[in-house]
Amino acid sequence: MEQIVIIGNGIAGITCARHIRKNSDAKITVISAESDYFFSRTALMYVYMGHMKWNHLKPYEDWFWEKNRIGLKKAWVETIDFEEKTLHFSTEETLNYDKLVLATGSVYNKFGWEGQDLKGVQGLVSKQDLELLEENTQNCKKAVIIGGGLIGVELAEMLKTRNIEVTFLIREEAFWHNVLPIQDAQMISKHIKSHGVDLREETELDKIVANENGRVKSIITNSGEEIECQLVGLCTGVRPNVDFLKNSSLETDKGILVDEFLQTNIKDVYAIGDCAQLKQPLSHRKPIEAVWYAGRMMGETLAQTLTGNAIKYKPGNWFNSAKFFDIEYQTYGNVSAKPGDNEMHFHWQHKENTKAITIAFDANSNKFLGINTFGIRMRHSVFDQWLNENRKIDHVLANLKQANFDPEFYTRYEKEIFKSFKENLQKF
């Protein structure tokens, strides 16, 4: 019987295992040292905040895996012998495979700061990181978060629920301005500050200072200011978890290089999820996408290929969602943080600063390029269709109501939004 081994029990690896089982009787083994069972990583913050318990994070009952003949092994893979098709574990055990799926996920970035390995300095990616956070915040009164991404804002929200004072250092002039246009970024900055977070724009970490016990006692910023703290959260993004593969025959760059079928340069070896880097990504997608739904789609796609129905990975139009404290964010298509000559933006923002829309379109053809929404829930399928149909901006504006989940929102704000868009139009 064919043996398919999957390293990693995150959304990519587990989705792949489930879909292989739907179409095949192959022997499936999923390996992970992080946890006994698959859990919802996006909900980790709610355990710390007391909204959920650990058991609530498991989407499937423990019996599900045995019933579906998906073997789970808790172990660290130290090396892989690709010629012999053998995994070598830290326990000196080995396991052979016929086909191997690498779904090893991400680790948080460290950039060589002085003091980055002190006690009380950590990132927030894994179950172990959350357990360490519980330990590190036992007697914590003041924390400093480095880096203005989604994990940083989640950590800020988590710490505020424990009444821990938070200072947040970001390089950009407004929050997540490397992703969001300036008006959107400024609104989110203001919102984060309104929750009692000391957000410092255009401020970077210089070094982390230790006390006599080797724990963090403060940080020094690039302007020379010293900020006292008992916790430093390193939230400057993530990178593919591929260090253990670097000196092997597997082709890697930042991630594991794969073709459109998610296959590596080695026969019968594939990579999916955060650790995979597409050699030829679609023009509107990045080579590495560390987002939940991309991992799930890769898992589903690869399962088809592994069970005899070879299909290419086609992720379609970019979309994503997140939460900044009370403001829900959605994006569909492409809205550039710093638009070029041919990209125009419409921006409408409600005076309460909790609702906004930014629409991007091509200045020459009027083609709709993408939309960011804040505090307004929109329908993915509608925007996806408009992007596929290459609709013009006037069609999107005239039919925006179709995409909205909340009919009350439109009856209250429709006139204001259209007045704003009309005034914007007259400027061009």
N, C-alpha and C positions, 0 to 999 in steps of 0.2 A: 504494500500500500504506500502511495506517495506521502512523504512527510514534508509538510509546509510549516516552517518555523517563522514566527513573527517576533522581533525584538521590540518591545514597547507596548504597554497596554493603555495608551491614551486613545483619543477618539479615532485617530487614523488606523492604528493597529487593530483595535477591537471591531471597528466597522468592517475592515477587511476580513477578519476572522468570521464574523457573522454572515457576511455575504458569500464567502467561500462555502460555508456549511450549507447555505440554501441551495447551492448548485453542485455540490461535490461530497463524496464520502472520504476524501483525503484525511489523513491524520493531521490535526492542527495543534500546534503548541505555541502558546503566547508566553513570552518571558519578560518579567519586569522585577526590579528590586525595589521599586517605589512603594507598591501596595499589593496586598493579596488579590484585590479585585478592582476592576475598572470603576473609576468614580468621575463625577462631573467637575473638572478642574475649574471651570468658570464660576462655580459656586463655593470655592474654598473660603472666600472672604466672609460668606454668611455664617460659616461655622464659628469663626473668630468673633463675629458680631453677636452671636447667640441666637440667630434666627433659625439655624438648622443644627442638627447633630450629625456626627460623622456618618452614621448609617443612612441618613437621608440623601447623601451624595451618590449612593450606588443606584443607578437606574434599573439594575436587574437583581433579582433575588440570587443568593449564593448558589442555589441549586441549578440555576439556568445553565451554567457552564458545563456541568457534568451531563445534564440532560441533552445538551446540544453537542456533546462530545468535543468540546474545546478544552484542551489541556492547559492548565495554568501553572507556570513554574516561577517561584520567587527566587531570583538569582541575578548576580552581576556577570555580564559577559565581558571578559578581559581582552580576549583576542579572537580573531576569526581566521581559520585556515581555509581560504577560498578554494585552493586546489583540492584539498581533501574533503571540502564541504563539511567542516567540523567547527563547532563553537567550543571555546575553552572558557570555563567559568572560574571565578575567583576561588572556588572551593576545590579546584583541580578536577572537577567533573568535566565530562565532554558530552556533546550531543551532535549527532549527524543530521543533515537536512538534505532534501532534494531541491527544494526551492526556499529561498530566504527573503524575508521582507524586513527591511530596516525602517523602523518607525520610532526612532530614539528621541524625538522631540527637541526641546530647547534647554539651554542653561542661561542664567543671567550674565550680563556683561560685567567684566572688571577691566579697568583701563590702567592698571599699574599705579594707582594712587598709593602714596605712603600711608600705611595703616589700614589698607583695605581688608586685611585678614585678621584684624583684631576681634576679640569677643565683643558682641553687640553690633557687629557690622554684617549685614546679610541682604540677600535679594528675596524675591517672593515668586517662585515658579512651581515648586514641588510640594507634596504633602509634608516632606521633611522640613521644608522652609517654614511652613505654617506652624509645625510643632516647635521649631526653634524660636519663632516669633512669640509664641506663648511664654516660652522660657525667658526670652530677652526683654519682655515687657512686664515682668512680674513687679518690679519696683521702678518702672520707668515713668519719669515725669515729663521728659522733653525728648523729642525725636527730630532728626533732620532727614529729609528725603531728597535724594539726588536724582534729577532726570525727570523731564516732563512728559511721560507717556501714560498709557492707560493703567499700567500696573501701579505707577506712582500715585495716581488719583485714587485708585482702589485702596492702597495702603493708607493714604491720608484719611479716607472715610473710616476705615477700620480703626485706626488709632484714636480718632476723635470720639468714637463710641466708648472708649476706655478713659476719656478725659485726659488724654496725653496731648501736651502742647506740640504742635507740628510747625516746623519751618521747612519750606519746600523750595529747593533751588532749581531753576531752569535756565538754560542757555539763551532761549529765544526771548524776543521782546513781548510775547504773549504765549499763553499755554498751547502747546502742540502746534505751533505755527509752522513747523516743518511739514505738517499734514493739512492743517486748516487755513483757509484764507484769513487775513488779519482781523476782519470784523468778527468772524466766528470765534477766533482764538481769544480776542479781547473780551468777548462776552463770557467765555468759559473761565478766563482768569478772574473776572469780576465775581462770577458765581462761586468759585473755589474760595476766594477771600471772604465772601459773605458767610461762609461756614466756619469762620474763625481760624482759617489756615493762613499762616504768615508766608505768602507766596512771594518769592524774590525773583523777579525777571532779570535776564541778562547777568546772572550770577552763577559762577562755577565753583566746583570743589577744587581746592589746592591740595590739602592733606587732612588726614584723620589723626587725632592726637590721643595717645594712650594714658591711662592713669597708672599708678604703681602696680596694679594687679593685671595689667595687660588687657584691660577693658577700655572701650572708647570713653573719653570724657568730654571731647569737644571736636569741632571741625574748624578748619581755617579756610575761608573763601579766597577766591582769586584777588579780591581787593584787600586781603590781609585781616579781615574781620574774624574774630573767634566767636563761635556759637557753641555754648555748652549743650551737651546732650548725652543720653544714655543708650541711644539707638541710632544707627545710621542705616537707612534703607537705600540700597543700590538699585535704582529703577531706570537705568540708562539703556533699556532695551534688552533683547535676548539674541542669542546666536545658536545655530544648529549644534546639537550635542554629538559631535563627530570626532572628538580628540582621540578616542581609542582606535580610530580607523586611519589616522593620518599617515602612518608608516607602512600601510598595506598596499596591495596592488589595486585597490578600489580608487577610482578617480574622484577626487574631492576638490572643491574650491572653498567657498564659505560653507557650503553644504555638500551633500552627496550628489554628484552630477547625474541627472537622469534624462532620458529621451522622452518623446511624447507618449510612450507606453509605460513610463515610470520605471524603465529598466536602466540599470547601471551599465558600466563598461564590462561587467563580468556576467556571463551567462547564468541564468536562474537566480540572479540577485537583483532585488528591486528596492526602491526607497520611496516613502510617502510621508506626508505631514510636514512638520516644522523643519525636519532635518534634510528634506529633499530640495534640490536646486535644479530647476528646469534649464537645460542648455539653450532651448529656444522658446522662451515664454511668448505668449501673445503680446501684441504691441501695447495693450492697455493693462497688462498684468505684470507683476514683479516676478523675478526668478525664484525668490523664496517668500512664501506667504504664511506667516505664523498666526493663522486665524483658524478658529474651530471648524468653520464650515468647509474650508479648503481641505483640511485633513479628512473630514468625513467624505467629501466628494472623491478625493484620491483613493480612499479605502474602498469605496463602492466600485470605482473604475477598475482598480487593479484586481479586485476579486473576479471581475468578469474575464480579464485576460488570463488569470491563473486557472480558470475553470474552462478554458477552451474557446472563449469568445473575445478575442483580442480587440480592444477598443482604445482609442486615444483619449488622453485626459483633456477635456475641453471645459474649462471652468466658466465660460460665458462672461457676462458683464460683472465688473467688480461691485461688490456691496459689502457693507459691514455695519455693525451697530455697537454701541457702548453706552455707558452711563457715567455722567459726571455729577456725583452726589444726587440731586433731584432731577437733573436734566437728562432725558433720554436722547441719544444721538443716532441718526441713521444716515447712511450715504449710499447712493446708487450711481453707477457710472463714474466719471472722473471730474472732480472739482479741484483744480490745482491750487496749492497754497499760495503760489506766486504765479499768476496766469501770464502766459506769453502774449505776444501781439494779437494773435487770432482768437484768444479766449476772452469773452466778456462775462461778467458776473452781475446778476440781480441779487440784492440782499434786502430782505425785510426783517425787521426785528421789533417785537412787541415791547412797549415801554416798560413792562415789568422785568425785562431782561431774562425771561425763562423760555421764550418761544422765538424761533427764528427760522428763516429759509434762505438758503443761497443756491441759486440756479446758475449753472455754467452753460454757455452756448457759443457756437462758432460765429465770430463777428462777420465773416464773409458769407457763409451759407445759411446762417441762422439755425443750424442743426443743434438739437439738444444734446449736451455732452454729459450732464450729471446734476445731481442735487444733494445738498446737505440739509437735513432737517433737525431741529432741536426742539424738544418738548412737544412734538407733533408726530403722531404715529401714521406712517404711510404704508401703502400696499406694495410689497416687493414686485409682485407679478405685473402690476400696471407699468411701473417704471422700466422693468425688464423688457416688456413689449415695446414701449416707446423707443428705447435705445436700439432694439433689434430692427425696428421699422424706420430708423433714422428720421424720426419726427422732428419738426421744426419747433422753435421756442414758442411761437404763437399757439400751436396746437396744445403744447404742454400747459401753457397759462390758461387757455380756454377750458381745459379738461382736468385741471388740477383737483377739482372736487372729487372726481372718480377715484383718485388715488388715496383719498383721506379716509381714515378709519372712524374719525370722530365728527359726525354731522354737526354737532353743536359748535365745534371750532369754526366751521365755515360760515355758519349763520352769523357768528359774532365778529369774525375778522376778515371776511372775504373782501368787503369794500375797501378796507384799509390796505390790504395786500395789493389789490389791483391798482389802487391809486398810487401806491409806492412804485409798482412796476411801470406804470404809465409815465411817471415822472422820470424814472431811470431811463426809459426808452428815449425820451426827448433829449437826453444828454448826448446820445450817440448819433 
